[in-house]
Amino acid sequence: MNIKSVGYMGIGASDPSKWLAYGVDVIGMMPARAIPGHGWGVPQHSELDVTDGVGPDGSVYLKMDERQWRLAIHPTEGREGLLYLGLEVEDKYALERSVQELSAAGIDVSVGTEEQAFARSVSGIAHLRDPAGNALELYYGPVQDYKFHSPVGGQEFVAGHLGIGHMNIFVEDLEANYNFYTRTLGFQLSDYIRMGPDSALKFLRCNQRHHSIAIIGMGDVNGLQHTMFEMQTIDDVGKALDRALAAGVTITSTLGRHRNDGMLSFYMRSPSGFDVEIGCGCLLIDDSWTVNEFCEGDVWGHHGLVDAVMASSESLRKDSE
């Protein structure tokens, strides 16, 4: 199976409006120009359909490049966090082959309806879950409506064919999830770090970006630890840090540079409790890459990161009790 990118992400939140302010005013994303599931009307007259990025049910949709949307925040009660990830495949036939392969491997997968695809702004969709219970959506044919313009001015993201960014996900059964993402979905291991006899962090790629998904095993906990959005320049990162500080957002890790993917970044708390990494300069690799085990997380900086990861793990564990 060939996954092209992690193309979109859905989050559950008790108050999505907090994400609208956070995503736009702090991160620098743009409210979606049209809500998924709504028609664009007459071609060349799409400006008539411009919205504030908020759907009838209160869901918030945010745009970061030429795709109609990349990040959706839906109103939920109780536990907040990751609701679904969209994994892009080439076309209709690739989706059909993927469903056949998954079914043959004993994976519970279902082909979505036209209405379900339309609600995600894609041409076709299929649904399944990973061994940790995370909802995954295979899709093809995303809507591109162009005209991204950050409300904070001049902000640009590294997305496009590389996808929305990356996610670091706690999984209770590391081996089962590693086998699922690599042997079943076709992700490749970029590198990994062992954090103890029963704990490890594995970085998985599906395109040139060093990793699009990282899975971390730290005992009996499942859930999203952080998501990363990549910006074009260090100045973009610095300006985002200034906006976060001005808005009173909790900075969970200071500015630093990671050893393995070269990302220069900082981490901050999101309205839903998990962390958001804002960075630039992620390493791009190809099939000549050699898998490494590394034992040093950062070249410099990122003070507080280990404590933040441990705190996220404990918080998710308590929420599941």
Disulfide bonds with the S-S distance in Angstrom:
none
